[in-house]
Amino acid sequence: MGRLWSLAAHLHTLAGPATMLLYPLYASVIAMESTSKVDDEQWLAYWILYSFLTLAEMLLQPLLEWIPIWYDMKLAFVVWLVIPQFRGAAFIYERFVRQKLIKRYAPSPSASASASAGGIGPSAKMKNKFADIISSKKGEREAS
């Protein structure tokens, strides 16, 4: 029984890197070589969210040490992000991240009025360009 428990513990330890890094790395390479943009979006969103999760985990490490099932919760969340049938990473990006970006970088009515008057600065141009890119991506996906 001791050997079985030891094997289960080692498999649990290997499940994290395999799920969080190895499979996403493999799937990202495959996605880059495919012609579909859907899988590109999924894996780019995954790496954005995984980077954010890793950064948050580093900052909150003293608190997370007190949560005994943190690693299991993180592993379950990452599995949901990774499994292509769920498209969890793309869902989170569409539902939360993209909405925040649009609110933050969408041109405001006052910026549009000053732009039409010719008083647009470099940062306003960049914000408008970013908002146009984000908005056009959504339209392209719905059309295809």
N, C-alpha and C positions, 0 to 999 in steps of 0.2 A: 504494500500500500504506500510505503514511503517513497518508492521509486516513481510510482504513478503520480503522486502528488508533486514530486520534484519535476517530472516531465511537464505536468500541467502548468506549473509556475514558470518554467522556461518558455513554453509556448505562449503563455500570456505576455511575457516580457518581449518576445519577438513579434507579437501581433501588432504592437504599436508602430515600430519602424516599418514593418511590411505594409501596413494599412495607410500610414500617414505619409510615407516617403517612396517606397519602392514601387507600389502599384501606381500611384499618381505620376511618378516620373515616367514609367513605361507608357501609361495612357497619354501623357502629354506629348511624348515623342510620336506616338501613333497619330494623335490628333493633328500635330503639325504637318504630317505627311498626307493626311486626308484632304479632300476638297471641301468637306462640310465645315461650315462656320459654327454650327451648333456645339460640336465637341470642343472646338477652340475656346468658345465662350465658357463652357463648363469648367475646363481645366485652368483657364486664366482666373476665373472667379475662385476656383479652389485655392490656387496659390496665394491670391490676395487674402482670402479668409484665413488660410493656414498661417500666413505671416502675421496677421493681426492676432490670431489666437496664441501664437508662440510669444509674441511681444507682450501681450496681456498676461500670459502665464509667468513670464520672467518678472514682470513688475509686481504681480500679486503672489509671488511664491511664498512669502511668509504666512499669508492667510490661507493659501491652498494646502499647505502642509497639514492644517488642522481638519481638512475634509478627507476622511479616509477613502472615499470612493471617487475622488477627483479623477484619477487616471482612468477608471472605468467609464465615468461619464464623458470624459474627453474622447476616449476611444469610440464610444457609441455615437457621439456627435460626428466625429470624423468619418466613421463608417457611413453614416447617413449622407454626409457631404460627397463621399467618394463613389458610392454605388450609382452607376449610370442610369438605372431605372428610376431612381428617385430624383436625380439632378438637383440635389440639395444645395450645392454651391451656387448654381445658376439661380435657383429659387431665392436664396438669401440675398444674392446680389441684386436681382430684379426688385424684390420686395422692399429691401431696406437701404442698401448702399446706393443704388442708382437714384432712388427717390431723394435721398439726402444730397447727392451731388447736384441733381437738377435744382433743388431748392436753393442750394448754396451758389451755384454758378449760372443760373438762368438770368437773363437780362431783366432788370426791373424796369417798370414804365418810365421812371425818371432817367435811367441810363439810356433808354431808347430815345427819349426826347432830346437828351444832350447829344446823342450820336447823330440824330437827324440834323441837329444844329451845327454839326461839324466839330464839336468839342469832345471827341472820344479820345481817351488816353490809351496807352499800351496795355495796361492791366485790364481795362474794360474790353478791349478788343480780344484779349486772350480769354476772358470769361465768356464772351459771346461765342467765340470759336469752340470752346470746350462744350458749352451748352448745345451748340449746333451738332457737334459730333455725337454727344450722348443722345439727343433727340432723334437724329437720323438713324442711329443704330436700331432703335426700337421700330421705326417705320420700315427699315429694310427687312427685319426679321418677320414682321407681320405680313409683308408683301410676298415673301418666299414660302 
